[in-house]
Amino acid sequence: MEDLRTAIQLIFPNYYLASIDLKDAFHSIPLHNESRKYVRFCYLGKLYQFVALPFGITSAPYIFTKIMKCVIRTLRGKGFTSVIYLDDYLAIEESFEKCQENINETIKLLESLSFIINYEKSDLVPAQQCRFLGMMIDTNKFCISLPDEKKDNILKLIKSLLHSKVCTIRDFAKVIGKLVATCPALDYANLYIKELEREKIIQLIFNDDCYNKKMQISKIVKNDLHWWVDKLENGHSRKLHDSRFQITIFTNASLSGWGATDGNKQIHGHWSESEKSRYINYLELLAIKKALVELIARRRDVRVLLRVDNTTAISYINRMGGVRIDYLGRLAREIWQWAEKKNIHLFASYISLKENITADRLSRLPRNDDTEWGLNQKYFDKIVPVFGRPNIDLFASEFNNKSESFVSWKPVAGAVAIDAFTVKWTDLNFYAFPPFGLDLKVLTKIKRERPSDIVIVPL
């Protein structure tokens, strides 16, 4: 079934739009005599039956859509760009004249088929701003937004909920439903639905699926509702994007480590002992998070294609989280909130392990134990009061670094540089515990650059 997403794929900047609304559309479809007996009902002792397609049956939208496919096929055969969702029709064309021609031909065809045009609810004059399925589409600003009256109604519901100490699960679910319908008009909105859905499910479990029971609103739910208030009050909208991706990142996780590449740079890392105990689905998501932080930390306002071989990770990225598995939902939320701060949009697609060669190889690289030696933390804590706390660790990994900033021997997650001997040591305020065998090289560099810092050399 076509919907707003279909329209978005067909719209380009500065295109012209027009809409048609059909009146009592389902009732325009007559039922065969043999079928009418299946839609009978009794009222005040009298038996009635529908002679046209009724609104109330679950199959009605499907039947109506199948019939309207023939209408759309005819119009598209004439070279018109059209989208139809049940009784709402949208014309999309590059020029005013073409859009007007589209509308005229569509009205002519629909009326010839005995459909009734609702002229009051239709926008028949082509414009670069048009209302479709409850959303305002602006091709000049190339964005989707909520109509003001809809925005005000939703704000009223949210604020009423926030000001109440308790509410019924039914009222809470009503707000969620309104917000879900609003998601197409706000960037990152799906991210701030998941905790609300999770809370609703938990409350229903505790209250035997009774929607009339009372519930309290948790702190995290309140925080997410405040996000909605902020976005709606400040008139935020959803910017439509070019379908192209500026960056493609390949990631993979194994049980020992992770790897990623953007085609230019290759990075990898190993799991800590606590991370190793996690399920592979979590590790795949964690690999995505680490890859993004390492490869595009300085980028903003870009669309990123993630190539991943794990379908669960793909689902949690593309849905901006989930409610079924709590720890996966939390991690996906962290990833998306990081992306939100940088106005980065992510999309994950599947790649087979056979094709994901580089990322897979990087995720299975063995750990270099020669670079994992370090001073026991107890003794490090003793020398800090004497020599001061260093700003950077020159020979470290993501597991044994003594400072937040560190230089690694090979590319690893979190390192500010690679190979300490390529970095100037003067004025760094560093700490160094070089791997065995590099003592002479370290002393030579110290003699040349004459820094005054902490160096640990085993005897």
Sequence and secondary structure as in RCSB ss.txt:
>XXXX:A:sequence
MEDLRTAIQLIFPNYYLASIDLKDAFHSIPLHNESRKYVRFCYLGKLYQFVALPFGITSAPYIFTKIMKCVIRTL
RGKGFTSVIYLDDYLAIEESFEKCQENINETIKLLESLSFIINYEKSDLVPAQQCRFLGMMIDTNKFCISLPDEK
KDNILKLIKSLLHSKVCTIRDFAKVIGKLVATCPALDYANLYIKELEREKIIQLIFNDDCYNKKMQISKIVKNDL
HWWVDKLENGHSRKLHDSRFQITIFTNASLSGWGATDGNKQIHGHWSESEKSRYINYLELLAIKKALVELIARRR
DVRVLLRVDNTTAISYINRMGGVRIDYLGRLAREIWQWAEKKNIHLFASYISLKENITADRLSRLPRNDDTEWGL
NQKYFDKIVPVFGRPNIDLFASEFNNKSESFVSWKPVAGAVAIDAFTVKWTDLNFYAFPPFGLDLKVLTKIKRER
PSDIVIVPL
>XXXX:A:secstr
   HHHHHHH  TT EEEEEEEET GGGSB  TTTGGGGEEEETTEEEE SB  SSSTTHHHHHHHHHHHHHHHH
HHTT  EEEETTEEEEEESSHHHHHHHHHHHHHHHHHTT EE TTT EEEEESEEEETTEEEETTTTEEE  HHH
HHHHHHHHHHHHH SEEEHHHHHHHHHHHHHHGGGSTTGGGGTHHHHHHHHHHHHHTTT TTSEEE  HHHHHHH
HHHHHHHHTT  EE   S  SEEEEEEE SSEEEEE SS EEEEE  HHHHTS HHHHHHHHHHHHHHHHSTT  
S EEEEEES HHHHHHHHTT  SSSHHHHHHHHHHHHHHHHTT EEEEEE  TTT HHHHHHHT    GGG    
 HHHHHHHHHHH   SEESS  TTT SSSEEEESS BTT SEE GGGS  TT  EEE   TT HHHHHHHHHHH 
   EE    
